[in-house]
Amino acid sequence: MLPPFDYFQYARIRDIKQRQRAARFASLSPAYHAPFSAADKELINKPIEELVHDIQTQTISPVDVLHTYGKVAVKAHEKTNCVTELLLPEAEEWATSEVNLKGPLAGIPVSLKDTVQVKGFDVSVGYASKSLKPYNEDGVIVKILKDAGAIPYVKTALPITLLSFESANGLWGTCRNPHLPEYSPGGSTGGEGALLALGGRIGIGSDVAGSVRAPAAWSGIYSLRCSTGRWPKTGVDTSMPGQEGVPSVFSPMARTLNDLAYFTRSIIGMQPWKYDYTVHPIAWRAEEEKEASSKQLRIGVLRTDGVIPPTPAISRAIDTTVTALAAAGHTLTEVTPPAEADPFTGFCLASELLNSDGCVTFNSFRYSGEPTDAGAAQLSRIANLPRPLRYLYYLYVRYIRRDVKWAKVIQGFGPKTAAQLWQITAQREGYRKRWHSWWDAEPQQYDFILCPANATPALPHGAMHDAVSSCGYTFLWNLLDYAAGVIPVGHVDAKLDALAHSGKRGYRRALQELGANHAMARGAWMHYDAQKMAGLPTAVQVVGRRWEEEKVLGYMTAVQKALEKANAQYTLLEVE
């Protein structure tokens, strides 16, 4: 159907998919709609090792476990609109016929980002054009899960472009933050963030610029961004197939750090390289995880990326963590990034690589009139400007508005020829080399870098129109392909985290004092309001080096131990 008449095709498919989802929820057995029992709450909070043991010894039935987590999904979806595809009826069959209940994840329900391929279901990625086309077989990720004993039970919300810290699309609607519904749970794996915060156990998402880490930070859970080749990535669909300048990686998420570590060990212990040609044959190095969690650590503290300063709530989370780690005997040093490889240079490189097609691909799947993400729409408008007009826009921003940073981003944006893409890729490799040499050299030689996961706590719905470029604290590590994890620390406090200057323009005065009064910083800070945000999670990021997933999980354990010792540990949402 030709534009603009294909809008009606979008609307028809949207209505079909939403009716199907509502019908599946309504048709669930009463067991899934019942209130949480004391046994349910005990099961949700039981360590994963014990739960696996109980299932393997037939102390508890995997279907009973599914009933508990089905209740979690039902109640979480009612609160946040986090579920796209409900797999529960089929999951009960898989639990008795396909799943290996002797595996390391025996009977553990696992939720999946909507992009993951499950037989009998669409992989819509939030697009109507990709819907009503169910797959005939499981993708690699699901095959590994079932062989390990895990049971996929829901697929979860995301943004239509996968390029947003919002999780909304015209097909499924807007996913809401589990703490405050007016705010985003993060993106692009936001449905996982919401579900896990409300009692889910384990999830799998993808990350190209922070898409498993932003939801962890904004929803109050734990996640690990794996390096390329450490986690399976085939048997999925995406909004940008073929994009390899900054590769997307699939990675684990969990409600607790213990679950995150156990799940990661279990999947890599399944030798995923035998299932997926993209996975490197690197066995789990348990001794490295153990050593990282128990030794005295040398930690670099990157308080700001030099582009968007952390807002007061995030600065307080960093301060709290630094104080706890110092009290635990670890050595902390302020980080100055390597010369000629500063975070802003990395942001510009990563942006050019990620959108080197001029935003053509992720827009090509969208029907006319189908809603898109506000941030992605802004990127598309800039990319689609004729080169002379884009240059004039650059000159206006650079010399009239005197915004050097945003002008630099605009200058490099837009479609690239193959020759230009090769040049930028070569710059990426030089950038990676400088970071590698810098980290190895004295006086650095850090075990890990501690930094914000984002400059702000969760932002309100629609804020990506202004804050589309507020991803530098995560995007940098994607460009470098470093392993990185997120740990929730506390919650926004209306008084402790308030801006020093009141009024609607108070954030501008604060940014002026910080020397960062430019469009990229203003786009994020303009939505910061500690009073309205009170109760939202705050978090920190733990960054290791490439293929150091074991060490990063160990470092995360060390951070968590230090916070607990300082009585500053994060409080999970109660399951109600």
N, C-alpha and C positions, 0 to 999 in steps of 0.2 A: 504494500500500500504506500502511495507516495505522500510526502509531506504536503500540506499540513494535516491531511486526513488521517495519517497514522496516529494522531492523538486519540482518536476514538478506539483504535486498537489497544493503545496503552490503557485507556480507561476500562475497556472490557476485561483485559487481563488482570488489571489491579483488582477489580471487583470480584473476579473468579478466585484469585489467590486469597483474598481476605475472607471470602465466604468459606473457602475450603479450610482455612486455618481455624476460623470460628467453629465450624462444624466438628473438626477433630477435637478441639478442646471440649465442646459440649458433649461429645459422644464418649468421653473417658468414663471408666467405671467409677462408682461412688468413692472407691478407695483413694482416688487421686484428688477428690474435692473435699475430703474430710479435714478437720483441723489437725495441726501437728499434735501428736501424742508425746508423752515423755519418752517413749522408746524411739520415736523419730528424732527427737532432739539429741538423745544419747548417740544415735547412729551418726548423725551429721557431725558431731563433735568428736567422734572416735578417731584415734590415729589410724591412718590408712593401712599400716602394717597389720593392726589388729583386725580391721574389717576384712582384709584379704584372707587372713588366717581363718576367720569365722566362716567365710564363704567356702574356702577350700576344705574345711572340716565339716561342712554342712551344718554348722551351728545356726546359720541363717541362710535363707534362700535368696538368690540374686533377684528374684522377682519381688520379694519383700523390700529389698534395697531399692529397686526401681520405683516401687510405690512411694517410698519416702522421698526420693529425688524428683519423682513426678509431681508430688505435692509442692516441692520447692519451686519447680518450673511453673506450675499453675499460678502460685501466689506471686512469684516474681514477675511473671508476665502481666498479671492484673495490675501490678504496681508500676511497672516500667516499660511495658511493651517490648520486651527483650527477645522474644522467640519468633523466628520466622517459620521454620518447619518443625512440627511436632512429630517425633519418631516413636513415641511410647508404645503404641499397639504392636508395631513391628519389633521394637526392642524386646518386648516380652518373649516373642518367638525366638529372636536371636539368642536370648539368654538360655534357652533350653535346647537349641539346635545348632547354632553356629559358633558360639563363643567358647573359647578354651578356658574352662573354669579351673584348670591347673596352672594357668599362667600367672605371672607376677602381678597382674592387675585384675585378678579374678573377681568378676562381678561388679567392678567399679564403674559407675555411670560417668560418662565423659560427654561434655557439650562441645559443639563444634561451630566455628565461624561459618556463616552461610556459604562461603566459598568452597567448602570441602565437599567432595563427591561421595554421596551415599546412594546405593542402589534403590531405585523406586522413587527418588525425589529429584526435584530440580536443583540446579545450582544457579540461582537467580542473580546473585551478586547485587541484588537490589534493582535490577533492570527488568522491565516487562518483556523486552525482546528475548531475554534468556530464560523466560518462564514457560511453563507448560511443556517442558521437554525433559521428562525424567530420565535419569541414567539407568542403564541396564545392569551395571555392576558397581561394586564399591571401588573407590579410589585407593591408592596405596596406603594413605594414612589410616583409613578405616580398616583395611585388611590387617595392618599391623596391630591396631587396637584390638580387634577381635581375636587375633592369634595370641595376644598377651592376656586376654580374658576380659578386657574392658568392653562396655556396652554403650555405644552412642545413643543418646536419648532425645536430644533437641539440637536444632541449628539456630544460630543467633544473629542478632541485628548488626547492621553495618551501614555506612553511607554509600550512596550509589557509585561514587567515583573511587572509593577506597583512599581518597586523598584528604581526609578531614578528621579532626578530633571531635566532630559531631557524629552521630550515628542515626541518620535519617534518610529516607528516600520515599518517593511517591508510591512505591509498591506496598511497603509495609508500614509506613508512618514513622514517627519519631520515637526513639528510645530515650527513656528518662533516667536521670541519676537516681540510684537507690537511696541516697540520703536526702536530696532536695529535688523534687520533680521538675522545677523550673530550670535545672541545669543539665548539661550533657554528662553522660557516663564516660565520655572519652570516645576515641575512635582510632582506627577504623574498626577495631574489635570491641566496640562498645557494648554490644549485647552480652558478651562474655563477662565483661566487667560488672555489669548490673546483676546478672544471674549469680555469679560466684560470690559477690558481696552479700547477697541475700540467702546464702546457704548452699549454693552449688559447690561441688568439690573440685573438679578439674576441668579445664577447657583447653582448646587449641585455637590459636589465632595466627595471623600473619602480620609482618612488620616490615615496612619499607621506609618509614620516617618516624617511627615511634608507636606503631599501631597496636602492640601488645603492652607497651609501657605507659602510654598516656591513659588507657582505661584502668590499668592497675593503680596509677597515681590518683586518678580522679574518682575512682569507685572504692578504693580502699582494699586492694588485694595484692597478690604477689605475681610477678611475671619474670621471665627470663628471655631476653632476645639472644637467640643462638647465632653463631657465625654461619655463613653459607657452607653447606655441606655437612653440617652436624645433625640436621633434622630433616626428615623427608619432606618433599615439596611437590611431588607429582600427584596426579589424581585430584586436581583442584581446577577452579577457573578464576579469572581475575578481570579487572577492568583494563589492564595494560599488558596483555600477553606480548612477549618478546622484549619487554623492557629489561635490560640487564646492566644499565649504567650504574644503578644503585639497586642491586637485586633484592627482591622481597624474600623474606625467610619466614617459614612457619615455625612457631615456637609455643612453649607451654605456659599456661596460666593456672593459678590455683588460689583457693581461699586462704590457705596457710602455707608457710614456708616449708614445713615438713612434707606436705603433700606435693609441693612443687619439686622438691629434691627427689623424693621417692619416685614420682612419675617420670622425671627426666632420666634418672638412672634406669628405670624399667624399660623405657622405649629404646634407649641406646643399647641396653642389654639384649634387646631383641635382634640386634645386628641389622638395622634398617638398610644398610648397604646391599643386603641380599634381596631386598624388595625394590629399592629405588636407586637407579644408576647415578643420581645426583649426590648421594650421601657418601662421604669419605669413610673408609673402614678404620675408624678410630674407636677402639673399645673404651669403655668407661674406666677412668683412672681414679679409683676410689681413694688411693693414698694421697692424691693431690687435693681432693676435696677435704679429707680429714685434716691434713696438715694446714690448709688454708684457714680452717675454722678454729684451730687451736694455738697457732703461733702468734708471737707479737708482730704486728703488721706495720709496714711503712705505707702511709696513706697520703695521697695528694688530694688537696681540697680545691676544687674548681667552683668558686662561689658564684661566678657569673661568666657567661660566654662572651661578654664584651659587646653584646648586641641588645638583648632584652634583659635588663636586670631582674633578678627574682623579686617578686612582690613580698611584702613583710611577712605573710604567713609562711611562704616557702623559705625565706631567710631564717625564720625562727626554727623551721624543721631542720635545716642544715646546722644551725647553732646547737640545737638539742643533740643532734647526732654526734657532732664534733666533740662536745663536752662529754658525752657518754663514752666515746671511744678513747678520749684522752684519760678519763678516769679509770678505764680498763687497762691502761698501760701501753696503748698503741701510740706510735709516733705520727704526728700529722703536720704536713707542710703545705703552705699555700701554693697553688699551681699557677705558673705563668706559661701559657701554651707556647709551643715552638715558634720561632720567628718564621715568617713567610708561610706558616701553616696554622694561622689563627682560626678560630671557629667561624668567623664571618666569611673568610675566604672559602672555607669548607662548605658553608651553607650555599654560597653562590655556585660553586662547582656542582654540588649535589642537585641543586634546583635545575641547572642547565641539563644535567644528565637525565634526571627523572622525567623531564618534560621536553626532551629533545625532539619529539615528534610534533611539537607545537600544540599539544593537548588534543590531537586529532583522535587518537585511539579510544580514550575513555569516553569521548563524546559520541563516537560512531555507533555505540550500542543503544543510545538514548532516542526514544521516539520524540517527535515534535510535541512540545508542550509538556513533556514529562519533567517533573521537577528535578533540579540538580542541586548540588551543594553550593552554597553562596561563595565559599572560598574558591572552589574549583571554577565557578563561573567567572570570578574575577581574574584568575589565571588565564582562562580561555580568552577573555576579552583582550588582555595584554598580548597574548601569543598571536592572536588573529589580526592585530593591527598591521597594516602594511608597513614595511620596514621604515620608510621615510617618516610616517606618523609616529611609529614607536620611538624613533630617534628624537623627534620633536618633543614627545612626552618626556623622554629621558632628560632633555635639556631643560624643560620646564621644571621638573622635579629637582634637578641638580642645581640650577642656577637661580630660579625664581623662588622656589620653596626652600632651597638650600638644605635639602635632605639627601646627604651624600649616600647613605646606606641604601635607602629604597631606590634611588637612582641607579646604583650599581646593580641591584637585582634586575631592574627593568632593562638595563643596557644589555645584559647577557641573556635575556629571556627570548623565547621564540623558537620556531622550527630550525633544525640544524641539517646541513648536508652531511653526507657520510664522511667527507673529509673533515668537517668541523667536529663531528662527533668523535672521530679518532683523536683529534688534537685535545679535546677536553678529557677524553679517557686517559691520554698520556699524562695530562696534568693531574688527574686523580691519582695515578700511580706515583708520581713525584711527591704528591701531598702525603700519601700513605708512607712513603719511604722516609720523609722528614719526621713524621710522628714516630715511626719505628725507631729511628736512630736517636731521637730525643728521649724517648722513654728508657732506652737502654743506657743512656749516658748518665754520668754523675752531673748534678746531685739528685737526679730524679730517681730512677730505679724503684718506682713505687710498686707495691703489690697491687693496689688498685687506686682508681680515682673516684672520689666521692663528689657528686654534683647534684643539682636539681634534676628532677625528671621533666619539669616544665616550669616556666616562669610564674605561672599562676596555678591556683587550685582550679577545679572544674569551672568552665565558663558557661554562661546561660545559652539557651538554644538560640541559634542564629548568629552567634558572635563570630563564627568563622568568616563572615563577610569582612570583618575588621582584623581578625587574628590569624588569617590564613598562613602567615609567615612565622607564627609563634611555635616553631617546632625544632629550633636549633639545638636544644639540649639533648634531644634524642637523635635527630637527623645526622649529627656529626658522627656518631658511632656507627650508623648504617654506612656512611661513606667510607669509614675506616674498616668496617666489617669486624668490629670488636664485640665480644660478648658483654652483655649488660643486663643487670637485674634491677627491679624496683621493689622497694620496701616501704610500706606505709608507716608513718611516724606518729602523726597526731591528727588534730582537727583544727580548723580555722576558729579563732577566738575573736569575738566581735570587738573587744577592747584591746587585747594584746597585739592584734594584727591590723589595727586601723591605720590608715594613712595619716601622716603628720599634719597634712593640710586638708581641711574639710571643703565641702562644696563640689559641684560637678566638675570643676577644673582642677581639683586638688591633685589628681594624678599627674597633670602636666607640670605643676610646680615641683612635685617629687622627682619626675624624670629630668627636669632641668637641673636640679641639684645633683643628680646622678650623672649628668652629661649624656643623657640618652633620649632627648626630646625629639625623636624622629618617628616616622609613620609606623615602622615595624614594632617599636616598643609601645607607642600610643595605642595601636590596635589591640594589644593584649591588656594593657593597664587600664584602658577606659572602661572595662567591664569589671574591674576589681572593686569590690565593696565588702569589707570584712563583716559588716553587720548582716547583710543579706546572705553572705556565704557561710555564716557561722554554722559549724557542724560538718562542713565538707572535709574530706580527708586531705592531709598533706603527706608528702612522700619525699624520699631521696632515691638517687640512682647510684648503683655500684657498678663501676666499669672496669672490666679486665681487658685482656688482649685477645687476639684472634684464636679461636678454638680452645679457650680457657673456661669452658662452661663449668667444669668441675671446680676450678678455683673460685669462680664467681659465686657459685652456690655456697662454697665454704666461707667466702668473705661475707656473704649475706648473713650466714649463720653467726659469724663473729659480730657483725653490726647488731643483729637482733639480740644476742646475748648481752652486749654492752648496754643496749636500751633497756632491757629487762632489769639488769643489775642497777641501773639508774632510776628504776621505777618510771620509765618514760616509754614503755612499750605501747603499741597501738592496740586499741580496743575494737574488736570485730563487731559488726552489727549483730544484734541478737536475732535469732530465728524465731519468728512469732506466728 
